Amino acid sequence: MATTKERILITLAPSTARALRARAKREQTPRATIAAQFVEICLLDVPTLTLSPDGEARALRAIRAYERERRAGTIRELTGSLADLA
């Protein structure tokens, strides 16, 4: 069953959710851990996980920026501690 953070990613950016699931499988890490890291990195300005229309728009912009970086090959790796990721 998907966590709240995973459901947000699946709803807002299915391709990102698939990439994070693949990474979790490769690293044998729980999907929830990878999703939580991604949400903490990309959605820092969204104060809660119950997104308002404005919060959803900000989240979509952050996820689309991540997608552009990932396609361009400039995305930071989602490994290590959160201090390394920020």
N, CA, C and O atoms as a CHARMM CRD file, in Angstrom:
* protein
*
  344
    1    1 MET  N      0.84600  -1.17900   0.00000 PROA 1      0.00000
    2    1 MET  CA     0.00000   0.00000   0.00000 PROA 1      0.00000
    3    1 MET  C      0.89200   1.24200   0.00000 PROA 1      0.00000
    4    1 MET  O      1.89500   1.29700   0.71000 PROA 1      0.00000
    5    2 ALA  N      0.52600   2.20300  -0.77800 PROA 2      0.00000
    6    2 ALA  CA     1.31300   3.42900  -0.92100 PROA 2      0.00000
    7    2 ALA  C      1.10200   4.35100   0.27900 PROA 2      0.00000
    8    2 ALA  O     -0.00100   4.46100   0.81400 PROA 2      0.00000
    9    3 THR  N      2.17700   5.00100   0.68100 PROA 3      0.00000
   10    3 THR  CA     2.08400   5.99300   1.74800 PROA 3      0.00000
   11    3 THR  C      1.49000   7.27700   1.17800 PROA 3      0.00000
   12    3 THR  O      1.32100   7.40700  -0.03400 PROA 3      0.00000
   13    4 THR  N      1.17700   8.21700   2.05600 PROA 4      0.00000
   14    4 THR  CA     0.62900   9.50000   1.60700 PROA 4      0.00000
   15    4 THR  C      1.58600  10.18600   0.64800 PROA 4      0.00000
   16    4 THR  O      1.15900  10.72100  -0.37500 PROA 4      0.00000
   17    5 LYS  N      2.87200  10.17700   0.96300 PROA 5      0.00000
   18    5 LYS  CA     3.85300  10.84000   0.10200 PROA 5      0.00000
   19    5 LYS  C      3.93900  10.14700  -1.25300 PROA 5      0.00000
   20    5 LYS  O      4.07000  10.80900  -2.28300 PROA 5      0.00000
   21    6 GLU  N      3.86700   8.82200  -1.25500 PROA 6      0.00000
   22    6 GLU  CA     3.87900   8.10700  -2.52800 PROA 6      0.00000
   23    6 GLU  C      2.63100   8.42700  -3.34100 PROA 6      0.00000
   24    6 GLU  O      2.71500   8.61200  -4.55500 PROA 6      0.00000
   25    7 ARG  N      1.47700   8.49600  -2.68800 PROA 7      0.00000
   26    7 ARG  CA     0.23700   8.80800  -3.41000 PROA 7      0.00000
   27    7 ARG  C      0.30800  10.19100  -4.04000 PROA 7      0.00000
   28    7 ARG  O     -0.17100  10.39200  -5.15600 PROA 7      0.00000
   29    8 ILE  N      0.90600  11.14700  -3.32900 PROA 8      0.00000
   30    8 ILE  CA     1.07200  12.48800  -3.89900 PROA 8      0.00000
   31    8 ILE  C      1.91300  12.40900  -5.16200 PROA 8      0.00000
   32    8 ILE  O      1.56100  13.00600  -6.18000 PROA 8      0.00000
   33    9 LEU  N      3.01700  11.68300  -5.10700 PROA 9      0.00000
   34    9 LEU  CA     3.89000  11.56700  -6.27900 PROA 9      0.00000
   35    9 LEU  C      3.19700  10.84400  -7.42000 PROA 9      0.00000
   36    9 LEU  O      3.32400  11.24600  -8.57700 PROA 9      0.00000
   37   10 ILE  N      2.46600   9.78100  -7.10900 PROA 10     0.00000
   38   10 ILE  CA     1.76400   9.02700  -8.14800 PROA 10     0.00000
   39   10 ILE  C      0.73400   9.91200  -8.82500 PROA 10     0.00000
   40   10 ILE  O      0.57200   9.85600 -10.04400 PROA 10     0.00000
   41   11 THR  N      0.03700  10.72800  -8.04500 PROA 11     0.00000
   42   11 THR  CA    -0.99900  11.60300  -8.59100 PROA 11     0.00000
   43   11 THR  C     -0.40900  12.75000  -9.40100 PROA 11     0.00000
   44   11 THR  O     -0.87000  13.03000 -10.50700 PROA 11     0.00000
   45   12 LEU  N      0.60500  13.41100  -8.85800 PROA 12     0.00000
   46   12 LEU  CA     1.13800  14.61000  -9.50100 PROA 12     0.00000
   47   12 LEU  C      2.15500  14.30700 -10.59000 PROA 12     0.00000
   48   12 LEU  O      2.25600  15.05600 -11.56200 PROA 12     0.00000
   49   13 ALA  N      2.90600  13.22800 -10.44700 PROA 13     0.00000
   50   13 ALA  CA     3.98000  12.93700 -11.41000 PROA 13     0.00000
   51   13 ALA  C      4.21400  11.42900 -11.48100 PROA 13     0.00000
   52   13 ALA  O      5.12600  10.90900 -10.83800 PROA 13     0.00000
   53   14 PRO  N      3.39600  10.73400 -12.25500 PROA 14     0.00000
   54   14 PRO  CA     3.53100   9.27600 -12.32900 PROA 14     0.00000
   55   14 PRO  C      4.91600   8.80500 -12.76800 PROA 14     0.00000
   56   14 PRO  O      5.41000   7.79900 -12.25900 PROA 14     0.00000
   57   15 SER  N      5.54400   9.50600 -13.69400 PROA 15     0.00000
   58   15 SER  CA     6.86600   9.06000 -14.15800 PROA 15     0.00000
   59   15 SER  C      7.90900   9.19600 -13.05100 PROA 15     0.00000
   60   15 SER  O      8.81300   8.36700 -12.94400 PROA 15     0.00000
   61   16 THR  N      7.78800  10.23400 -12.23000 PROA 16     0.00000
   62   16 THR  CA     8.69900  10.38700 -11.09300 PROA 16     0.00000
   63   16 THR  C      8.47400   9.25900 -10.09300 PROA 16     0.00000
   64   16 THR  O      9.43100   8.68700  -9.57100 PROA 16     0.00000
   65   17 ALA  N      7.22200   8.94200  -9.83000 PROA 17     0.00000
   66   17 ALA  CA     6.91400   7.85400  -8.89900 PROA 17     0.00000
   67   17 ALA  C      7.50000   6.53900  -9.40000 PROA 17     0.00000
   68   17 ALA  O      8.04700   5.76700  -8.61400 PROA 17     0.00000
   69   18 ARG  N      7.39000   6.27600 -10.70600 PROA 18     0.00000
   70   18 ARG  CA     7.96800   5.04900 -11.27000 PROA 18     0.00000
   71   18 ARG  C      9.48100   5.03500 -11.09800 PROA 18     0.00000
   72   18 ARG  O     10.05600   4.00600 -10.74400 PROA 18     0.00000
   73   19 ALA  N     10.12900   6.17100 -11.34700 PROA 19     0.00000
   74   19 ALA  CA    11.58900   6.24700 -11.20500 PROA 19     0.00000
   75   19 ALA  C     12.00700   6.00700  -9.75400 PROA 19     0.00000
   76   19 ALA  O     13.00100   5.32800  -9.49700 PROA 19     0.00000
   77   20 LEU  N     11.25500   6.55900  -8.81400 PROA 20     0.00000
   78   20 LEU  CA    11.58400   6.36200  -7.40200 PROA 20     0.00000
   79   20 LEU  C     11.35700   4.91700  -6.97100 PROA 20     0.00000
   80   20 LEU  O     12.13300   4.37800  -6.18200 PROA 20     0.00000
   81   21 ARG  N     10.28600   4.27800  -7.48700 PROA 21     0.00000
   82   21 ARG  CA    10.05800   2.86300  -7.17700 PROA 21     0.00000
   83   21 ARG  C     11.18800   2.00200  -7.72500 PROA 21     0.00000
   84   21 ARG  O     11.64600   1.07300  -7.05900 PROA 21     0.00000
   85   22 ALA  N     11.64300   2.31200  -8.94900 PROA 22     0.00000
   86   22 ALA  CA    12.74700   1.55500  -9.54700 PROA 22     0.00000
   87   22 ALA  C     14.02000   1.72400  -8.71900 PROA 22     0.00000
   88   22 ALA  O     14.75900   0.76300  -8.50300 PROA 22     0.00000
   89   23 ARG  N     14.27000   2.93600  -8.26300 PROA 23     0.00000
   90   23 ARG  CA    15.46500   3.19300  -7.44100 PROA 23     0.00000
   91   23 ARG  C     15.38000   2.42000  -6.12400 PROA 23     0.00000
   92   23 ARG  O     16.36600   1.83100  -5.68200 PROA 23     0.00000
   93   24 ALA  N     14.21100   2.42400  -5.50500 PROA 24     0.00000
   94   24 ALA  CA    14.03200   1.69200  -4.24900 PROA 24     0.00000
   95   24 ALA  C     14.28500   0.20100  -4.45900 PROA 24     0.00000
   96   24 ALA  O     14.89800  -0.45500  -3.61700 PROA 24     0.00000
   97   25 LYS  N     13.81500  -0.32400  -5.57600 PROA 25     0.00000
   98   25 LYS  CA    14.02200  -1.74300  -5.86900 PROA 25     0.00000
   99   25 LYS  C     15.50300  -2.04200  -6.08400 PROA 25     0.00000
  100   25 LYS  O     16.02200  -3.03000  -5.56400 PROA 25     0.00000
  101   26 ARG  N     16.18700  -1.18300  -6.85500 PROA 26     0.00000
  102   26 ARG  CA    17.62300  -1.37500  -7.10700 PROA 26     0.00000
  103   26 ARG  C     18.42200  -1.35100  -5.81600 PROA 26     0.00000
  104   26 ARG  O     19.31400  -2.17300  -5.61000 PROA 26     0.00000
  105   27 GLU  N     18.09400  -0.40000  -4.94700 PROA 27     0.00000
  106   27 GLU  CA    18.85300  -0.21800  -3.70000 PROA 27     0.00000
  107   27 GLU  C     18.32900  -1.07800  -2.55900 PROA 27     0.00000
  108   27 GLU  O     18.89500  -1.07700  -1.46500 PROA 27     0.00000
  109   28 GLN  N     17.24700  -1.81400  -2.81200 PROA 28     0.00000
  110   28 GLN  CA    16.59500  -2.62500  -1.78800 PROA 28     0.00000
  111   28 GLN  C     16.28900  -1.78200  -0.55400 PROA 28     0.00000
  112   28 GLN  O     16.56600  -2.17100   0.58100 PROA 28     0.00000
  113   29 THR  N     15.71300  -0.62400  -0.81700 PROA 29     0.00000
  114   29 THR  CA    15.31400   0.33100   0.21200 PROA 29     0.00000
  115   29 THR  C     13.79200   0.43500   0.17300 PROA 29     0.00000
  116   29 THR  O     13.20800   0.37000  -0.90900 PROA 29     0.00000
  117   30 PRO  N     13.13700   0.59600   1.31800 PROA 30     0.00000
  118   30 PRO  CA    11.68100   0.76200   1.28600 PROA 30     0.00000
  119   30 PRO  C     11.26600   1.95200   0.40800 PROA 30     0.00000
  120   30 PRO  O     11.88600   3.01400   0.45200 PROA 30     0.00000
  121   31 ARG  N     10.20800   1.75300  -0.38900 PROA 31     0.00000
  122   31 ARG  CA     9.70200   2.82800  -1.25800 PROA 31     0.00000
  123   31 ARG  C      9.36300   4.06700  -0.45100 PROA 31     0.00000
  124   31 ARG  O      9.60600   5.18800  -0.89600 PROA 31     0.00000
  125   32 ALA  N      8.80400   3.87100   0.72700 PROA 32     0.00000
  126   32 ALA  CA     8.41000   5.01600   1.55100 PROA 32     0.00000
  127   32 ALA  C      9.61300   5.87400   1.92300 PROA 32     0.00000
  128   32 ALA  O      9.49800   7.09700   2.01100 PROA 32     0.00000
  129   33 THR  N     10.75600   5.25200   2.13900 PROA 33     0.00000
  130   33 THR  CA    11.96800   6.00500   2.48700 PROA 33     0.00000
  131   33 THR  C     12.40300   6.88200   1.32600 PROA 33     0.00000
  132   33 THR  O     12.69700   8.06300   1.51400 PROA 33     0.00000
  133   34 ILE  N     12.44500   6.31500   0.13100 PROA 34     0.00000
  134   34 ILE  CA    12.84600   7.06900  -1.05700 PROA 34     0.00000
  135   34 ILE  C     11.84100   8.18500  -1.33400 PROA 34     0.00000
  136   34 ILE  O     12.23900   9.31100  -1.63400 PROA 34     0.00000
  137   35 ALA  N     10.54000   7.88800  -1.23500 PROA 35     0.00000
  138   35 ALA  CA     9.51400   8.90700  -1.47000 PROA 35     0.00000
  139   35 ALA  C      9.62400  10.03300  -0.45100 PROA 35     0.00000
  140   35 ALA  O      9.48900  11.20500  -0.80400 PROA 35     0.00000
  141   36 ALA  N      9.86700   9.68800   0.80800 PROA 36     0.00000
  142   36 ALA  CA     9.99600  10.71700   1.84500 PROA 36     0.00000
  143   36 ALA  C     11.19700  11.60900   1.57900 PROA 36     0.00000
  144   36 ALA  O     11.11400  12.82500   1.75000 PROA 36     0.00000
  145   37 GLN  N     12.31800  11.01800   1.16000 PROA 37     0.00000
  146   37 GLN  CA    13.49600  11.82100   0.83400 PROA 37     0.00000
  147   37 GLN  C     13.18700  12.77600  -0.31000 PROA 37     0.00000
  148   37 GLN  O     13.53900  13.95400  -0.25200 PROA 37     0.00000
  149   38 PHE  N     12.53100  12.27200  -1.34600 PROA 38     0.00000
  150   38 PHE  CA    12.20600  13.11000  -2.49500 PROA 38     0.00000
  151   38 PHE  C     11.29700  14.26000  -2.08500 PROA 38     0.00000
  152   38 PHE  O     11.53700  15.40900  -2.45700 PROA 38     0.00000
  153   39 VAL  N     10.26100  13.95300  -1.32500 PROA 39     0.00000
  154   39 VAL  CA     9.31700  14.99100  -0.90200 PROA 39     0.00000
  155   39 VAL  C     10.02400  16.03600  -0.05200 PROA 39     0.00000
  156   39 VAL  O      9.78500  17.23300  -0.21700 PROA 39     0.00000
  157   40 GLU  N     10.89300  15.59800   0.85700 PROA 40     0.00000
  158   40 GLU  CA    11.59900  16.55600   1.71000 PROA 40     0.00000
  159   40 GLU  C     12.53000  17.44800   0.90600 PROA 40     0.00000
  160   40 GLU  O     12.70200  18.62000   1.24200 PROA 40     0.00000
  161   41 ILE  N     13.13000  16.91900  -0.14400 PROA 41     0.00000
  162   41 ILE  CA    14.05000  17.70800  -0.96200 PROA 41     0.00000
  163   41 ILE  C     13.30000  18.67000  -1.87500 PROA 41     0.00000
  164   41 ILE  O     13.60200  19.86300  -1.91500 PROA 41     0.00000
  165   42 CYS  N     12.32400  18.14700  -2.60600 PROA 42     0.00000
  166   42 CYS  CA    11.68300  18.93300  -3.66800 PROA 42     0.00000
  167   42 CYS  C     10.50200  19.76500  -3.19800 PROA 42     0.00000
  168   42 CYS  O     10.15800  20.76200  -3.83300 PROA 42     0.00000
  169   43 LEU  N      9.88400  19.37600  -2.11100 PROA 43     0.00000
  170   43 LEU  CA     8.65300  20.05200  -1.70400 PROA 43     0.00000
  171   43 LEU  C      8.79400  20.71900  -0.34500 PROA 43     0.00000
  172   43 LEU  O      7.85000  20.72600   0.44600 PROA 43     0.00000
  173   44 LEU  N      9.96100  21.27500  -0.07100 PROA 44     0.00000
  174   44 LEU  CA    10.20800  21.89700   1.23100 PROA 44     0.00000
  175   44 LEU  C      9.25900  23.05100   1.52400 PROA 44     0.00000
  176   44 LEU  O      8.96100  23.32600   2.68600 PROA 44     0.00000
  177   45 ASP  N      8.77900  23.73200   0.47700 PROA 45     0.00000
  178   45 ASP  CA     7.91200  24.88600   0.71400 PROA 45     0.00000
  179   45 ASP  C      6.45200  24.50000   0.90500 PROA 45     0.00000
  180   45 ASP  O      5.61500  25.37100   1.14100 PROA 45     0.00000
  181   46 VAL  N      6.12900  23.21500   0.80800 PROA 46     0.00000
  182   46 VAL  CA     4.76000  22.76600   1.04200 PROA 46     0.00000
  183   46 VAL  C      4.67900  22.34100   2.50900 PROA 46     0.00000
  184   46 VAL  O      5.21700  21.29800   2.87900 PROA 46     0.00000
  185   47 PRO  N      4.01100  23.13900   3.34800 PROA 47     0.00000
  186   47 PRO  CA     4.06500  22.89800   4.78900 PROA 47     0.00000
  187   47 PRO  C      3.39300  21.60600   5.24400 PROA 47     0.00000
  188   47 PRO  O      3.83000  21.00800   6.22600 PROA 47     0.00000
  189   48 THR  N      2.35600  21.16600   4.56700 PROA 48     0.00000
  190   48 THR  CA     1.68400  19.92700   4.95100 PROA 48     0.00000
  191   48 THR  C      1.43600  19.10100   3.70200 PROA 48     0.00000
  192   48 THR  O      1.57900  19.58900   2.58100 PROA 48     0.00000
  193   49 LEU  N      1.06900  17.86200   3.90500 PROA 49     0.00000
  194   49 LEU  CA     0.81400  16.98400   2.76900 PROA 49     0.00000
  195   49 LEU  C     -0.62100  17.06500   2.28100 PROA 49     0.00000
  196   49 LEU  O     -0.96800  16.39500   1.30800 PROA 49     0.00000
  197   50 THR  N     -1.47000  17.86300   2.92400 PROA 50     0.00000
  198   50 THR  CA    -2.80100  18.11700   2.40000 PROA 50     0.00000
  199   50 THR  C     -2.68500  19.37600   1.56100 PROA 50     0.00000
  200   50 THR  O     -2.70000  20.48700   2.09000 PROA 50     0.00000
  201   51 LEU  N     -2.57100  19.20400   0.27600 PROA 51     0.00000
  202   51 LEU  CA    -2.22700  20.31100  -0.60700 PROA 51     0.00000
  203   51 LEU  C     -3.43400  21.16300  -0.95600 PROA 51     0.00000
  204   51 LEU  O     -4.47200  20.64700  -1.36900 PROA 51     0.00000
  205   52 SER  N     -3.29400  22.45900  -0.78900 PROA 52     0.00000
  206   52 SER  CA    -4.28400  23.40600  -1.28200 PROA 52     0.00000
  207   52 SER  C     -4.04500  23.56200  -2.77800 PROA 52     0.00000
  208   52 SER  O     -3.03400  23.07100  -3.28100 PROA 52     0.00000
  209   53 PRO  N     -4.94600  24.23500  -3.51500 PROA 53     0.00000
  210   53 PRO  CA    -4.67600  24.45500  -4.94400 PROA 53     0.00000
  211   53 PRO  C     -3.34900  25.16600  -5.18500 PROA 53     0.00000
  212   53 PRO  O     -2.62900  24.83000  -6.12500 PROA 53     0.00000
  213   54 ASP  N     -3.01600  26.15100  -4.34200 PROA 54     0.00000
  214   54 ASP  CA    -1.74000  26.85100  -4.49700 PROA 54     0.00000
  215   54 ASP  C     -0.57000  25.92900  -4.15700 PROA 54     0.00000
  216   54 ASP  O      0.44600  25.92200  -4.85200 PROA 54     0.00000
  217   55 GLY  N     -0.71800  25.16200  -3.09400 PROA 55     0.00000
  218   55 GLY  CA     0.32700  24.21200  -2.71300 PROA 55     0.00000
  219   55 GLY  C      0.52700  23.14600  -3.77100 PROA 55     0.00000
  220   55 GLY  O      1.65600  22.73400  -4.03700 PROA 55     0.00000
  221   56 GLU  N     -0.56100  22.69900  -4.37600 PROA 56     0.00000
  222   56 GLU  CA    -0.45900  21.70300  -5.44400 PROA 56     0.00000
  223   56 GLU  C      0.28300  22.27500  -6.64300 PROA 56     0.00000
  224   56 GLU  O      1.09100  21.58500  -7.26500 PROA 56     0.00000
  225   57 ALA  N      0.01100  23.53600  -6.96900 PROA 57     0.00000
  226   57 ALA  CA     0.71500  24.17600  -8.09100 PROA 57     0.00000
  227   57 ALA  C      2.20900  24.27000  -7.79900 PROA 57     0.00000
  228   57 ALA  O      3.02800  24.01300  -8.68100 PROA 57     0.00000
  229   58 ARG  N      2.57300  24.63800  -6.56500 PROA 58     0.00000
  230   58 ARG  CA     3.99700  24.69700  -6.19200 PROA 58     0.00000
  231   58 ARG  C      4.63300  23.31400  -6.25700 PROA 58     0.00000
  232   58 ARG  O      5.76000  23.15900  -6.72700 PROA 58     0.00000
  233   59 ALA  N      3.90300  22.31800  -5.78500 PROA 59     0.00000
  234   59 ALA  CA     4.42500  20.94900  -5.82300 PROA 59     0.00000
  235   59 ALA  C      4.64000  20.49200  -7.25800 PROA 59     0.00000
  236   59 ALA  O      5.66000  19.87800  -7.57100 PROA 59     0.00000
  237   60 LEU  N      3.68300  20.78700  -8.12900 PROA 60     0.00000
  238   60 LEU  CA     3.83300  20.41400  -9.54000 PROA 60     0.00000
  239   60 LEU  C      5.04500  21.08500 -10.16100 PROA 60     0.00000
  240   60 LEU  O      5.79200  20.44900 -10.90500 PROA 60     0.00000
  241   61 ARG  N      5.25000  22.36400  -9.86300 PROA 61     0.00000
  242   61 ARG  CA     6.43200  23.06000 -10.40400 PROA 61     0.00000
  243   61 ARG  C      7.71800  22.40800  -9.91100 PROA 61     0.00000
  244   61 ARG  O      8.65600  22.22000 -10.68500 PROA 61     0.00000
  245   62 ALA  N      7.76600  22.06400  -8.62900 PROA 62     0.00000
  246   62 ALA  CA     8.96900  21.43400  -8.07600 PROA 62     0.00000
  247   62 ALA  C      9.21900  20.07500  -8.71200 PROA 62     0.00000
  248   62 ALA  O     10.35700  19.73600  -9.03700 PROA 62     0.00000
  249   63 ILE  N      8.15900  19.29900  -8.88800 PROA 63     0.00000
  250   63 ILE  CA     8.31600  17.97500  -9.48800 PROA 63     0.00000
  251   63 ILE  C      8.71100  18.09200 -10.95300 PROA 63     0.00000
  252   63 ILE  O      9.55400  17.33000 -11.42700 PROA 63     0.00000
  253   64 ARG  N      8.11800  19.02700 -11.67100 PROA 64     0.00000
  254   64 ARG  CA     8.50100  19.21100 -13.08300 PROA 64     0.00000
  255   64 ARG  C      9.95200  19.65600 -13.21100 PROA 64     0.00000
  256   64 ARG  O     10.64700  19.24100 -14.13800 PROA 64     0.00000
  257   65 ALA  N     10.41500  20.49900 -12.28700 PROA 65     0.00000
  258   65 ALA  CA    11.82900  20.89900 -12.29800 PROA 65     0.00000
  259   65 ALA  C     12.71000  19.68100 -12.06400 PROA 65     0.00000
  260   65 ALA  O     13.74400  19.52600 -12.71200 PROA 65     0.00000
  261   66 TYR  N     12.30300  18.81600 -11.13800 PROA 66     0.00000
  262   66 TYR  CA    13.04500  17.57600 -10.89600 PROA 66     0.00000
  263   66 TYR  C     13.07800  16.72700 -12.16500 PROA 66     0.00000
  264   66 TYR  O     14.12600  16.20100 -12.54000 PROA 66     0.00000
  265   67 GLU  N     11.92000  16.59600 -12.82800 PROA 67     0.00000
  266   67 GLU  CA    11.84800  15.79400 -14.05600 PROA 67     0.00000
  267   67 GLU  C     12.78500  16.35200 -15.12300 PROA 67     0.00000
  268   67 GLU  O     13.47100  15.58800 -15.80200 PROA 67     0.00000
  269   68 ARG  N     12.81900  17.67300 -15.27900 PROA 68     0.00000
  270   68 ARG  CA    13.72900  18.27600 -16.27300 PROA 68     0.00000
  271   68 ARG  C     15.18000  17.96100 -15.93400 PROA 68     0.00000
  272   68 ARG  O     15.96300  17.60100 -16.81300 PROA 68     0.00000
  273   69 GLU  N     15.53900  18.09700 -14.65600 PROA 69     0.00000
  274   69 GLU  CA    16.91000  17.79200 -14.23400 PROA 69     0.00000
  275   69 GLU  C     17.23600  16.31700 -14.46900 PROA 69     0.00000
  276   69 GLU  O     18.33400  15.97500 -14.91000 PROA 69     0.00000
  277   70 ARG  N     16.26900  15.45100 -14.17100 PROA 70     0.00000
  278   70 ARG  CA    16.50700  14.01300 -14.33900 PROA 70     0.00000
  279   70 ARG  C     16.73900  13.68000 -15.80900 PROA 70     0.00000
  280   70 ARG  O     17.64800  12.91700 -16.13600 PROA 70     0.00000
  281   71 ARG  N     15.92600  14.24500 -16.69100 PROA 71     0.00000
  282   71 ARG  CA    16.08600  13.99500 -18.13100 PROA 71     0.00000
  283   71 ARG  C     17.39800  14.55800 -18.64800 PROA 71     0.00000
  284   71 ARG  O     18.01200  13.98300 -19.54600 PROA 71     0.00000
  285   72 ALA  N     17.83100  15.67800 -18.08600 PROA 72     0.00000
  286   72 ALA  CA    19.07900  16.30500 -18.53000 PROA 72     0.00000
  287   72 ALA  C     20.30600  15.62800 -17.91600 PROA 72     0.00000
  288   72 ALA  O     21.43800  15.91600 -18.30700 PROA 72     0.00000
  289   73 GLY  N     20.08400  14.73800 -16.96700 PROA 73     0.00000
  290   73 GLY  CA    21.20200  14.04400 -16.33700 PROA 73     0.00000
  291   73 GLY  C     21.91100  14.85600 -15.27500 PROA 73     0.00000
  292   73 GLY  O     23.03700  14.53100 -14.89700 PROA 73     0.00000
  293   74 THR  N     21.26800  15.91700 -14.78300 PROA 74     0.00000
  294   74 THR  CA    21.91000  16.76400 -13.77700 PROA 74     0.00000
  295   74 THR  C     21.28800  16.60200 -12.39400 PROA 74     0.00000
  296   74 THR  O     21.57900  17.38800 -11.49200 PROA 74     0.00000
  297   75 ILE  N     20.44000  15.60000 -12.21600 PROA 75     0.00000
  298   75 ILE  CA    19.74700  15.43900 -10.93800 PROA 75     0.00000
  299   75 ILE  C     20.69100  14.89000  -9.87500 PROA 75     0.00000
  300   75 ILE  O     21.54500  14.04600 -10.14500 PROA 75     0.00000
  301   76 ARG  N     20.51200  15.39300  -8.66800 PROA 76     0.00000
  302   76 ARG  CA    21.27600  14.86400  -7.53700 PROA 76     0.00000
  303   76 ARG  C     20.78900  13.45600  -7.22700 PROA 76     0.00000
  304   76 ARG  O     19.60300  13.15600  -7.36800 PROA 76     0.00000
  305   77 GLU  N     21.68000  12.62300  -6.81700 PROA 77     0.00000
  306   77 GLU  CA    21.31500  11.25500  -6.45900 PROA 77     0.00000
  307   77 GLU  C     20.53100  11.26000  -5.15300 PROA 77     0.00000
  308   77 GLU  O     20.82900  12.03100  -4.24000 PROA 77     0.00000
  309   78 LEU  N     19.53600  10.40200  -5.07400 PROA 78     0.00000
  310   78 LEU  CA    18.71000  10.30400  -3.87300 PROA 78     0.00000
  311   78 LEU  C     19.27600   9.22900  -2.94900 PROA 78     0.00000
  312   78 LEU  O     18.59400   8.25700  -2.62400 PROA 78     0.00000
  313   79 THR  N     20.51600   9.40900  -2.53300 PROA 79     0.00000
  314   79 THR  CA    21.14500   8.47800  -1.60200 PROA 79     0.00000
  315   79 THR  C     21.80700   9.27700  -0.49600 PROA 79     0.00000
  316   79 THR  O     21.93600  10.49800  -0.59200 PROA 79     0.00000
  317   80 GLY  N     22.22000   8.59900   0.53700 PROA 80     0.00000
  318   80 GLY  CA    22.90900   9.27400   1.62800 PROA 80     0.00000
  319   80 GLY  C     21.94200   9.96400   2.56400 PROA 80     0.00000
  320   80 GLY  O     20.72700   9.78800   2.47400 PROA 80     0.00000
  321   81 SER  N     22.49700  10.74500   3.45400 PROA 81     0.00000
  322   81 SER  CA    21.66700  11.43700   4.43700 PROA 81     0.00000
  323   81 SER  C     20.99500  12.65300   3.80400 PROA 81     0.00000
  324   81 SER  O     21.39800  13.11300   2.73500 PROA 81     0.00000
  325   82 LEU  N     19.98900  13.15400   4.46100 PROA 82     0.00000
  326   82 LEU  CA    19.29200  14.32900   3.93300 PROA 82     0.00000
  327   82 LEU  C     20.21300  15.53300   3.87500 PROA 82     0.00000
  328   82 LEU  O     20.02900  16.40900   3.03000 PROA 82     0.00000
  329   83 ALA  N     21.19700  15.59300   4.75600 PROA 83     0.00000
  330   83 ALA  CA    22.14800  16.70600   4.71000 PROA 83     0.00000
  331   83 ALA  C     22.93000  16.67900   3.40200 PROA 83     0.00000
  332   83 ALA  O     23.24100  17.72800   2.83900 PROA 83     0.00000
  333   84 ASP  N     23.24500  15.48800   2.92100 PROA 84     0.00000
  334   84 ASP  CA    23.95400  15.36500   1.64800 PROA 84     0.00000
  335   84 ASP  C     23.05900  15.73800   0.47300 PROA 84     0.00000
  336   84 ASP  O     23.54400  16.18300  -0.56800 PROA 84     0.00000
  337   85 LEU  N     21.75900  15.55600   0.64100 PROA 85     0.00000
  338   85 LEU  CA    20.82600  15.75600  -0.46300 PROA 85     0.00000
  339   85 LEU  C     20.39700  17.20300  -0.62200 PROA 85     0.00000
  340   85 LEU  O     20.05300  17.63400  -1.72200 PROA 85     0.00000
  341   86 ALA  N     20.41700  17.95300   0.46400 PROA 86     0.00000
  342   86 ALA  CA    19.89100  19.32500   0.42600 PROA 86     0.00000
  343   86 ALA  C     20.78800  20.25200  -0.35400 PROA 86     0.00000
  344   86 ALA  O     20.48900  21.44000  -0.48100 PROA 86     0.00000
